[in-house]
Amino acid sequence: MVFYCVKCREKKDTEEFEKVTLKNGRPACKAKCPDCGTGMFKIVAA
């Protein structure tokens, strides 16, 4: 899945991500940037 790293300012492709659910019930994914280790976040479709 492709995430955007705010610190590196570029899109990163990573296979290690965790599916989470927001308080309002929307699905999302969390990952860590493979280069700098910053947390990345992406809201996904159901």
PDB file of N, CA, C, O and CB in Angstrom:
ATOM      1  N   MET A   1       0.848  -1.168   0.000  1.00  0.00           N
ATOM      2  CA  MET A   1       0.000   0.000   0.000  1.00  0.00           C
ATOM      3  C   MET A   1       0.897   1.237   0.000  1.00  0.00           C
ATOM      4  O   MET A   1       1.965   1.236   0.612  1.00  0.00           O
ATOM      5  CB  MET A   1      -0.967  -0.005   1.222  1.00  0.00           C
ATOM      6  N   VAL A   2       0.463   2.274  -0.679  1.00  0.00           N
ATOM      7  CA  VAL A   2       1.247   3.496  -0.806  1.00  0.00           C
ATOM      8  C   VAL A   2       0.761   4.528   0.209  1.00  0.00           C
ATOM      9  O   VAL A   2      -0.426   4.853   0.257  1.00  0.00           O
ATOM     10  CB  VAL A   2       1.157   4.060  -2.245  1.00  0.00           C
ATOM     11  N   PHE A   3       1.686   5.039   1.017  1.00  0.00           N
ATOM     12  CA  PHE A   3       1.413   6.070   2.009  1.00  0.00           C
ATOM     13  C   PHE A   3       2.223   7.305   1.647  1.00  0.00           C
ATOM     14  O   PHE A   3       3.197   7.213   0.899  1.00  0.00           O
ATOM     15  CB  PHE A   3       1.752   5.578   3.452  1.00  0.00           C
ATOM     16  N   TYR A   4       1.826   8.466   2.175  1.00  0.00           N
ATOM     17  CA  TYR A   4       2.588   9.695   1.982  1.00  0.00           C
ATOM     18  C   TYR A   4       3.290  10.040   3.288  1.00  0.00           C
ATOM     19  O   TYR A   4       2.645  10.174   4.328  1.00  0.00           O
ATOM     20  CB  TYR A   4       1.667  10.865   1.516  1.00  0.00           C
ATOM     21  N   CYS A   5       4.608  10.184   3.235  1.00  0.00           N
ATOM     22  CA  CYS A   5       5.389  10.563   4.413  1.00  0.00           C
ATOM     23  C   CYS A   5       5.528  12.085   4.420  1.00  0.00           C
ATOM     24  O   CYS A   5       6.068  12.670   3.481  1.00  0.00           O
ATOM     25  CB  CYS A   5       6.800   9.864   4.418  1.00  0.00           C
ATOM     26  N   VAL A   6       5.036  12.718   5.483  1.00  0.00           N
ATOM     27  CA  VAL A   6       5.071  14.171   5.585  1.00  0.00           C
ATOM     28  C   VAL A   6       6.495  14.664   5.802  1.00  0.00           C
ATOM     29  O   VAL A   6       6.863  15.732   5.313  1.00  0.00           O
ATOM     30  CB  VAL A   6       4.165  14.650   6.720  1.00  0.00           C
ATOM     31  N   LYS A   7       7.290  13.903   6.526  1.00  0.00           N
ATOM     32  CA  LYS A   7       8.660  14.322   6.826  1.00  0.00           C
ATOM     33  C   LYS A   7       9.556  14.228   5.589  1.00  0.00           C
ATOM     34  O   LYS A   7      10.328  15.147   5.318  1.00  0.00           O
ATOM     35  CB  LYS A   7       9.238  13.467   7.960  1.00  0.00           C
ATOM     36  N   CYS A   8       9.463  13.131   4.840  1.00  0.00           N
ATOM     37  CA  CYS A   8      10.267  12.954   3.620  1.00  0.00           C
ATOM     38  C   CYS A   8       9.668  13.688   2.421  1.00  0.00           C
ATOM     39  O   CYS A   8      10.360  13.951   1.438  1.00  0.00           O
ATOM     40  CB  CYS A   8      10.402  11.469   3.293  1.00  0.00           C
ATOM     41  N   ARG A   9       8.376  14.018   2.508  1.00  0.00           N
ATOM     42  CA  ARG A   9       7.629  14.679   1.436  1.00  0.00           C
ATOM     43  C   ARG A   9       7.602  13.862   0.148  1.00  0.00           C
ATOM     44  O   ARG A   9       7.755  14.407  -0.945  1.00  0.00           O
ATOM     45  CB  ARG A   9       8.227  16.040   1.158  1.00  0.00           C
ATOM     46  N   GLU A  10       7.406  12.561   0.282  1.00  0.00           N
ATOM     47  CA  GLU A  10       7.239  11.716  -0.891  1.00  0.00           C
ATOM     48  C   GLU A  10       6.432  10.476  -0.546  1.00  0.00           C
ATOM     49  O   GLU A  10       6.287  10.118   0.623  1.00  0.00           O
ATOM     50  CB  GLU A  10       8.597  11.320  -1.467  1.00  0.00           C
ATOM     51  N   LYS A  11       5.908   9.827  -1.578  1.00  0.00           N
ATOM     52  CA  LYS A  11       5.100   8.630  -1.387  1.00  0.00           C
ATOM     53  C   LYS A  11       6.003   7.432  -1.170  1.00  0.00           C
ATOM     54  O   LYS A  11       7.029   7.282  -1.833  1.00  0.00           O
ATOM     55  CB  LYS A  11       4.171   8.396  -2.590  1.00  0.00           C
ATOM     56  N   LYS A  12       5.610   6.578  -0.231  1.00  0.00           N
ATOM     57  CA  LYS A  12       6.391   5.381   0.104  1.00  0.00           C
ATOM     58  C   LYS A  12       5.496   4.159  -0.004  1.00  0.00           C
ATOM     59  O   LYS A  12       4.334   4.190   0.400  1.00  0.00           O
ATOM     60  CB  LYS A  12       7.006   5.487   1.533  1.00  0.00           C
ATOM     61  N   ASP A  13       6.036   3.099  -0.544  1.00  0.00           N
ATOM     62  CA  ASP A  13       5.304   1.838  -0.659  1.00  0.00           C
ATOM     63  C   ASP A  13       5.781   0.918   0.454  1.00  0.00           C
ATOM     64  O   ASP A  13       6.977   0.657   0.587  1.00  0.00           O
ATOM     65  CB  ASP A  13       5.510   1.177  -2.069  1.00  0.00           C
ATOM     66  N   THR A  14       4.833   0.424   1.257  1.00  0.00           N
ATOM     67  CA  THR A  14       5.201  -0.465   2.354  1.00  0.00           C
ATOM     68  C   THR A  14       4.199  -1.604   2.456  1.00  0.00           C
ATOM     69  O   THR A  14       3.010  -1.425   2.190  1.00  0.00           O
ATOM     70  CB  THR A  14       5.276   0.309   3.686  1.00  0.00           C
ATOM     71  N   GLU A  15       4.683  -2.763   2.839  1.00  0.00           N
ATOM     72  CA  GLU A  15       3.844  -3.947   3.005  1.00  0.00           C
ATOM     73  C   GLU A  15       3.432  -4.126   4.469  1.00  0.00           C
ATOM     74  O   GLU A  15       2.483  -4.851   4.765  1.00  0.00           O
ATOM     75  CB  GLU A  15       4.583  -5.199   2.505  1.00  0.00           C
ATOM     76  N   GLU A  16       4.151  -3.463   5.383  1.00  0.00           N
ATOM     77  CA  GLU A  16       3.889  -3.610   6.816  1.00  0.00           C
ATOM     78  C   GLU A  16       3.000  -2.470   7.296  1.00  0.00           C
ATOM     79  O   GLU A  16       3.484  -1.382   7.606  1.00  0.00           O
ATOM     80  CB  GLU A  16       5.213  -3.641   7.619  1.00  0.00           C
ATOM     81  N   PHE A  17       1.695  -2.728   7.353  1.00  0.00           N
ATOM     82  CA  PHE A  17       0.764  -1.731   7.860  1.00  0.00           C
ATOM     83  C   PHE A  17      -0.282  -2.411   8.711  1.00  0.00           C
ATOM     84  O   PHE A  17      -0.477  -3.624   8.630  1.00  0.00           O
ATOM     85  CB  PHE A  17       0.105  -0.949   6.712  1.00  0.00           C
ATOM     86  N   GLU A  18      -0.958  -1.617   9.531  1.00  0.00           N
ATOM     87  CA  GLU A  18      -1.952  -2.124  10.469  1.00  0.00           C
ATOM     88  C   GLU A  18      -3.294  -1.481  10.149  1.00  0.00           C
ATOM     89  O   GLU A  18      -3.391  -0.260  10.026  1.00  0.00           O
ATOM     90  CB  GLU A  18      -1.535  -1.841  11.944  1.00  0.00           C
ATOM     91  N   LYS A  19      -4.330  -2.308  10.013  1.00  0.00           N
ATOM     92  CA  LYS A  19      -5.671  -1.781   9.771  1.00  0.00           C
ATOM     93  C   LYS A  19      -6.288  -1.362  11.091  1.00  0.00           C
ATOM     94  O   LYS A  19      -6.270  -2.119  12.061  1.00  0.00           O
ATOM     95  CB  LYS A  19      -6.562  -2.825   9.057  1.00  0.00           C
ATOM     96  N   VAL A  20      -6.839  -0.148  11.127  1.00  0.00           N
ATOM     97  CA  VAL A  20      -7.476   0.385  12.326  1.00  0.00           C
ATOM     98  C   VAL A  20      -8.837   0.964  11.945  1.00  0.00           C
ATOM     99  O   VAL A  20      -9.126   1.183  10.768  1.00  0.00           O
ATOM    100  CB  VAL A  20      -6.580   1.467  13.006  1.00  0.00           C
ATOM    101  N   THR A  21      -9.663   1.205  12.955  1.00  0.00           N
ATOM    102  CA  THR A  21     -10.962   1.829  12.752  1.00  0.00           C
ATOM    103  C   THR A  21     -11.011   3.114  13.563  1.00  0.00           C
ATOM    104  O   THR A  21     -10.692   3.116  14.752  1.00  0.00           O
ATOM    105  CB  THR A  21     -12.120   0.868  13.153  1.00  0.00           C
ATOM    106  N   LEU A  22     -11.409   4.205  12.924  1.00  0.00           N
ATOM    107  CA  LEU A  22     -11.509   5.489  13.609  1.00  0.00           C
ATOM    108  C   LEU A  22     -12.730   5.516  14.513  1.00  0.00           C
ATOM    109  O   LEU A  22     -13.579   4.628  14.448  1.00  0.00           O
ATOM    110  CB  LEU A  22     -11.572   6.638  12.597  1.00  0.00           C
ATOM    111  N   LYS A  23     -12.816   6.542  15.360  1.00  0.00           N
ATOM    112  CA  LYS A  23     -13.940   6.654  16.286  1.00  0.00           C
ATOM    113  C   LYS A  23     -15.281   6.705  15.564  1.00  0.00           C
ATOM    114  O   LYS A  23     -16.280   6.187  16.062  1.00  0.00           O
ATOM    115  CB  LYS A  23     -13.778   7.887  17.148  1.00  0.00           C
ATOM    116  N   ASN A  24     -15.300   7.334  14.383  1.00  0.00           N
ATOM    117  CA  ASN A  24     -16.551   7.452  13.647  1.00  0.00           C
ATOM    118  C   ASN A  24     -16.859   6.222  12.792  1.00  0.00           C
ATOM    119  O   ASN A  24     -17.846   6.216  12.056  1.00  0.00           O
ATOM    120  CB  ASN A  24     -16.508   8.676  12.772  1.00  0.00           C
ATOM    121  N   GLY A  25     -16.031   5.185  12.878  1.00  0.00           N
ATOM    122  CA  GLY A  25     -16.288   3.936  12.190  1.00  0.00           C
ATOM    123  C   GLY A  25     -15.605   3.787  10.837  1.00  0.00           C
ATOM    124  O   GLY A  25     -15.720   2.737  10.205  1.00  0.00           O
ATOM    125  N   ARG A  26     -14.896   4.818  10.380  1.00  0.00           N
ATOM    126  CA  ARG A  26     -14.228   4.729   9.086  1.00  0.00           C
ATOM    127  C   ARG A  26     -12.971   3.868   9.181  1.00  0.00           C
ATOM    128  O   ARG A  26     -12.243   3.948  10.171  1.00  0.00           O
ATOM    129  CB  ARG A  26     -13.873   6.129   8.570  1.00  0.00           C
ATOM    130  N   PRO A  27     -12.710   3.050   8.171  1.00  0.00           N
ATOM    131  CA  PRO A  27     -11.491   2.236   8.175  1.00  0.00           C
ATOM    132  C   PRO A  27     -10.274   3.069   7.763  1.00  0.00           C
ATOM    133  O   PRO A  27     -10.379   3.979   6.940  1.00  0.00           O
ATOM    134  CB  PRO A  27     -11.649   1.028   7.230  1.00  0.00           C
ATOM    135  N   ALA A  28      -9.127   2.744   8.348  1.00  0.00           N
ATOM    136  CA  ALA A  28      -7.882   3.444   8.052  1.00  0.00           C
ATOM    137  C   ALA A  28      -6.713   2.475   8.222  1.00  0.00           C
ATOM    138  O   ALA A  28      -6.881   1.368   8.733  1.00  0.00           O
ATOM    139  CB  ALA A  28      -7.708   4.690   8.972  1.00  0.00           C
ATOM    140  N   CYS A  29      -5.533   2.904   7.790  1.00  0.00           N
ATOM    141  CA  CYS A  29      -4.321   2.095   7.931  1.00  0.00           C
ATOM    142  C   CYS A  29      -3.204   2.955   8.496  1.00  0.00           C
ATOM    143  O   CYS A  29      -3.090   4.138   8.175  1.00  0.00           O
ATOM    144  CB  CYS A  29      -3.900   1.479   6.572  1.00  0.00           C
ATOM    145  N   LYS A  30      -2.369   2.338   9.354  1.00  0.00           N
ATOM    146  CA  LYS A  30      -1.216   3.004   9.936  1.00  0.00           C
ATOM    147  C   LYS A  30       0.036   2.236   9.532  1.00  0.00           C
ATOM    148  O   LYS A  30       0.026   1.009   9.429  1.00  0.00           O
ATOM    149  CB  LYS A  30      -1.341   3.102  11.488  1.00  0.00           C
ATOM    150  N   ALA A  31       1.117   2.985   9.303  1.00  0.00           N
ATOM    151  CA  ALA A  31       2.396   2.366   8.955  1.00  0.00           C
ATOM    152  C   ALA A  31       3.523   3.272   9.424  1.00  0.00           C
ATOM    153  O   ALA A  31       3.291   4.404   9.847  1.00  0.00           O
ATOM    154  CB  ALA A  31       2.498   2.101   7.422  1.00  0.00           C
ATOM    155  N   LYS A  32       4.744   2.763   9.343  1.00  0.00           N
ATOM    156  CA  LYS A  32       5.930   3.559   9.642  1.00  0.00           C
ATOM    157  C   LYS A  32       6.746   3.696   8.363  1.00  0.00           C
ATOM    158  O   LYS A  32       6.856   2.757   7.576  1.00  0.00           O
ATOM    159  CB  LYS A  32       6.780   2.911  10.787  1.00  0.00           C
ATOM    160  N   CYS A  33       7.317   4.890   8.170  1.00  0.00           N
ATOM    161  CA  CYS A  33       8.141   5.160   6.995  1.00  0.00           C
ATOM    162  C   CYS A  33       9.391   4.276   7.053  1.00  0.00           C
ATOM    163  O   CYS A  33      10.069   4.237   8.079  1.00  0.00           O
ATOM    164  CB  CYS A  33       8.530   6.675   6.917  1.00  0.00           C
ATOM    165  N   PRO A  34       9.702   3.564   5.957  1.00  0.00           N
ATOM    166  CA  PRO A  34      10.889   2.700   5.971  1.00  0.00           C
ATOM    167  C   PRO A  34      12.201   3.474   6.042  1.00  0.00           C
ATOM    168  O   PRO A  34      13.216   2.908   6.450  1.00  0.00           O
ATOM    169  CB  PRO A  34      10.897   1.829   4.744  1.00  0.00           C
ATOM    170  N   ASP A  35      12.214   4.751   5.659  1.00  0.00           N
ATOM    171  CA  ASP A  35      13.455   5.530   5.665  1.00  0.00           C
ATOM    172  C   ASP A  35      13.678   6.290   6.968  1.00  0.00           C
ATOM    173  O   ASP A  35      14.754   6.201   7.560  1.00  0.00           O
ATOM    174  CB  ASP A  35      13.451   6.502   4.516  1.00  0.00           C
ATOM    175  N   CYS A  36      12.657   7.048   7.425  1.00  0.00           N
ATOM    176  CA  CYS A  36      12.865   7.910   8.593  1.00  0.00           C
ATOM    177  C   CYS A  36      12.139   7.432   9.850  1.00  0.00           C
ATOM    178  O   CYS A  36      12.430   7.930  10.938  1.00  0.00           O
ATOM    179  CB  CYS A  36      12.420   9.305   8.269  1.00  0.00           C
ATOM    180  N   GLY A  37      11.197   6.477   9.738  1.00  0.00           N
ATOM    181  CA  GLY A  37      10.521   5.933  10.892  1.00  0.00           C
ATOM    182  C   GLY A  37       9.311   6.732  11.368  1.00  0.00           C
ATOM    183  O   GLY A  37       8.721   6.399  12.396  1.00  0.00           O
ATOM    184  N   THR A  38       8.938   7.772  10.642  1.00  0.00           N
ATOM    185  CA  THR A  38       7.784   8.592  11.006  1.00  0.00           C
ATOM    186  C   THR A  38       6.500   7.801  10.774  1.00  0.00           C
ATOM    187  O   THR A  38       6.411   7.017   9.830  1.00  0.00           O
ATOM    188  CB  THR A  38       7.765   9.914  10.193  1.00  0.00           C
ATOM    189  N   GLY A  39       5.517   8.008  11.631  1.00  0.00           N
ATOM    190  CA  GLY A  39       4.236   7.347  11.462  1.00  0.00           C
ATOM    191  C   GLY A  39       3.483   7.900  10.268  1.00  0.00           C
ATOM    192  O   GLY A  39       3.402   9.115  10.093  1.00  0.00           O
ATOM    193  N   MET A  40       2.931   7.020   9.446  1.00  0.00           N
ATOM    194  CA  MET A  40       2.146   7.419   8.283  1.00  0.00           C
ATOM    195  C   MET A  40       0.725   6.906   8.473  1.00  0.00           C
ATOM    196  O   MET A  40       0.515   5.883   9.125  1.00  0.00           O
ATOM    197  CB  MET A  40       2.773   6.873   6.954  1.00  0.00           C
ATOM    198  N   PHE A  41      -0.242   7.603   7.913  1.00  0.00           N
ATOM    199  CA  PHE A  41      -1.642   7.320   8.142  1.00  0.00           C
ATOM    200  C   PHE A  41      -2.412   7.514   6.847  1.00  0.00           C
ATOM    201  O   PHE A  41      -2.131   8.439   6.085  1.00  0.00           O
ATOM    202  CB  PHE A  41      -2.209   8.213   9.259  1.00  0.00           C
ATOM    203  N   LYS A  42      -3.392   6.636   6.596  1.00  0.00           N
ATOM    204  CA  LYS A  42      -4.183   6.760   5.373  1.00  0.00           C
ATOM    205  C   LYS A  42      -5.595   6.248   5.634  1.00  0.00           C
ATOM    206  O   LYS A  42      -5.779   5.143   6.144  1.00  0.00           O
ATOM    207  CB  LYS A  42      -3.524   5.980   4.201  1.00  0.00           C
ATOM    208  N   ILE A  43      -6.597   7.064   5.279  1.00  0.00           N
ATOM    209  CA  ILE A  43      -7.988   6.635   5.370  1.00  0.00           C
ATOM    210  C   ILE A  43      -8.297   5.858   4.088  1.00  0.00           C
ATOM    211  O   ILE A  43      -8.006   6.326   2.988  1.00  0.00           O
ATOM    212  CB  ILE A  43      -8.972   7.867   5.563  1.00  0.00           C
ATOM    213  N   VAL A  44      -8.883   4.680   4.236  1.00  0.00           N
ATOM    214  CA  VAL A  44      -9.146   3.815   3.085  1.00  0.00           C
ATOM    215  C   VAL A  44     -10.646   3.590   2.918  1.00  0.00           C
ATOM    216  O   VAL A  44     -11.433   3.881   3.819  1.00  0.00           O
ATOM    217  CB  VAL A  44      -8.417   2.465   3.243  1.00  0.00           C
ATOM    218  N   ALA A  45     -11.028   3.071   1.762  1.00  0.00           N
ATOM    219  CA  ALA A  45     -12.421   2.751   1.497  1.00  0.00           C
ATOM    220  C   ALA A  45     -12.793   1.456   2.218  1.00  0.00           C
ATOM    221  O   ALA A  45     -11.930   0.628   2.509  1.00  0.00           O
ATOM    222  CB  ALA A  45     -12.677   2.627  -0.025  1.00  0.00           C
ATOM    223  N   ALA A  46     -14.043   1.295   2.492  1.00  0.00           N
ATOM    224  CA  ALA A  46     -14.526   0.111   3.197  1.00  0.00           C
ATOM    225  C   ALA A  46     -14.440  -1.083   2.337  1.00  0.00           C
ATOM    226  O   ALA A  46     -14.804  -2.179   2.764  1.00  0.00           O
ATOM    227  CB  ALA A  46     -15.930   0.290   3.667  1.00  0.00           C
TER     228      ALA A  46
END
